[in-house]
């Protein structure tokens, strides 16, 4: 059948502008059929397209006629902007009415035409893109069979800046409402994820795409492709290549920041931070930067927008609090990112960063662990690797702060990762560093007792990942770490005999352990080297603290059940008794050698050593260690003699005067002597005399 000339067909079209009746409708359809054949081959002029657009708003047209009408709207080169605007405006103004009348089939040709002109670049896309937000609302009020075409339009128009939590939530709501997990909605969310993964659920796969030509009838695809070829031969080559291949959404390197210094390195971990959360994204979210107190943080924890860079949570207190309260999925991703960052910065040296940047990172991690009152396992694993090559100087305070929150499965693992390497540095360091290391280990023991063990007994889950430390299943772990600290102390006192700071740190350790064991049927007694070093040192403060500690031991022994005392700590009770006897024999009763078998310090002194001691002390070694001759009281005796010239040395060193000095200046020593005298019937007479 030979086609009528295009001009004659449009002359007849002009007649239908006055109105279409049921009788004239067949003729109108015949005209459109012939026009579509011309349009598919050569396209229509702007005036011809405008003439046909007159009938778009005619409500009497059937869906098949509407499809035929849009089949004719193929331009010679480009679609006039006015025509594009008219079609899009008509669609957005009438889609709800058409849906209510179950006329969704009339909407589909309009949507297909819009998809075609966008895909083949036959119009100014800005006109269509200007209504971007409204296409989302069309999903709420149209039938499911129309969603595929609307989703294709949104897919083609979406740019990175268009992806916000509101639109992600909107698509999720559509999927949940219609129980519809169609491939086109999944592909749309996949494109959103390629731009801003932190906003999209992690169960949405990556790389899903939509091909516009799948939404178009084959005839339309050919007609639009011919129009694109007429419009620009070079552009048509690009069109051919894109229609023959899937619209790939690979993320180019331009989205990843450069990795040059620590701050940029942290930002480079967008691949971890942008792994999206498993929960639906709320419609309205709050930026973390807008929260400045803990109350607002807790009230809005579920609507806070996850920062693009998850490691940036380290740089603020609010960020750290948010991390502690966040779900375990986010915490796990943070741990993975942090582990990789530490390895690259400190071990592999793959990332250049200054000393200050590295130290800031370590201190920030230590602050996070302190705030959560919990160690992070990947940090402990990092310490185990780094301490092997550590010089003992760089980042010392920051590293020791991290060791205080070390988390491990057993004492053997802790010894392998931390303790062995730390002991090597301890032996070769100055006394100041030795004190810092012992203080670090004491803080670790405190955290294990007061935080980890208490949480475990109460059934309270730790904030980070909600997993208790595995060492809690091994009761000997605490005991082994306590013994290790004692060993550090003994080595330190041998290496630094003049260090009063180390001596006081040792006494603090035993006082701390006593408090931990106060309600336990066990007792860790201060080591004899600490007792006797403080007794004969020029440091009355240390000896006062030791006497107070021994009094605490005696008080606990008295209060304990006799059976428990005999079965569990019999040796330790004897050791405390030896300490008291030595203090009394040496400092008060003057029987250091004659009654040495009741104590420890002179018990195994051989005969030659005794003779040498007699020679040095003028033949009376018992009196050599008495309080009046002890370095502990010499400063007080000198002060009294200088302030009271009428007194002589014999008067000041008399036992009653010495007792006055003890009661005023060395109260703990006086209390220990008093208690010892009260419990010793042989010395009760002396007590009444005093």
Helices and strands as residue ranges (DSSP letters): H 6-16, H 25-42, H 46-53, H 63-72, H 81-100, H 104-119, H 125-129, H 132-141, H 144-157, G 160-162, H 165-177, H 183-195, G 197-199, G 212-215, H 218-231, H 233-244, G 253-255, H 262-267, H 270-273, E 286-287, G 288-290, H 294-299, G 301-303, E 304-305, G 310-315, H 317-325, H 328-342, I 343-347, H 355-372, H 377-389, H 396-403, H 411-414, I 415-419, H 420-428, H 431-447, I 448-453, H 454-458, G 470-473, H 476-495, H 500-516, H 528-535, H 540-559, H 562-568, H 570-583, I 584-588, G 596-598, H 607-616, H 621-624, G 627-629, H 631-643, H 649-652, H 655-665, H 667-679, G 681-683, H 684-689
